[in-house]
């Protein structure tokens, strides 16, 4: 039996909500990396475990960091969070100089 089509409206930021049934079927969960592609006018979304080697776009780097952090021990996560907060504070101070 063929799956019934699902229609969604693109919002003003270009986002589309992927319905839970489709996410569950594709085994996509919050925080997963999804690779978007286009082929002959068809947009695809595929869950991946790692970004492609050499892709240093801000989005790819963020996806990699989020995926890596998710699997780290809590103590390591806290250490990274503390370092990030320190960097943010340093940047704030530099802007106000």
N, C-alpha and C positions, 0 to 999 in steps of 0.2 A: 504494500500500500504506500502510495506516494505521500510525503509529508505536506501538510497544508502550508501555503506561504504565510509569512508573517510580515506585516507592513508596519514601519515605524517612521516617524517624522524627524528629520534632521533639525536639531536646535540651532540657534543663532551662532553658536560656537563650533558647529560642525560635529556635534556629538550625537550618537545614537545609543540608546539603551539596548543591550543584548539581553533578551528575556532569560529569566532564571532557567527555564526548561532547556534552552539552547546551551547556556553556560554549563549546566549540569551534564548534559549529553556530551559536550566537548571537553569535560573535565577541566573547565577554567574556573579558577577561584580568585577571590580578592588578592591582589598583589602578584598574580602571575604575569609573566611577560607574554605579550601577544604581538606577533609579527604581522604587520599589515602589508599587503601587496596589491598590485593591480595587473591584470592580464586581459587584454582585449576588452577593456571597459568593465571587467568584473573585479570588484574589490574582495579580497580574501582576508580573513583573520585566522591565524593559526597560533596555538599555544606553543611556546618553545621554552626549553630549559636554560639555554644560553643565547646571548646575542651573537651575531656573526663576528668572527675574528676580524679585527681591524676597524669595525664601526665605532667611531669615537664621537658620534653626534651626541649632543646633550641628552636627548631622549634615551639613546642606547646606554649611555653611561649611567643615567639614573635608574633605568630598568635593571642593569647589572648590580648596582649597589643595593637596591631594594631587595632583589632576590638573594644576594649574599647575606645581607643583614638578617633576613627572615630565618635563616638556618643557623645563625650564630648563637652561642650561649648567651644568656641574659647579661652576665657580667661584661662580656665583650660589647654587647649592644649599648649598655650604659656608658661604658668608656668612650665609645664612638659618639654617642649623643652629647656627652660632656665636652668632647673636643669640638664638635660642631657648634655648640653654644659659645664656646670660647672664641672661635673664629668669627662668629656673627658679632659678638661684642667688640672684637678688635676692629672690624670693618665699620661699625657704628662710630667708634672713637676716631678713626681715621677721617670719616666724613665730617666730623664736627671740629676738626683741627683747622 
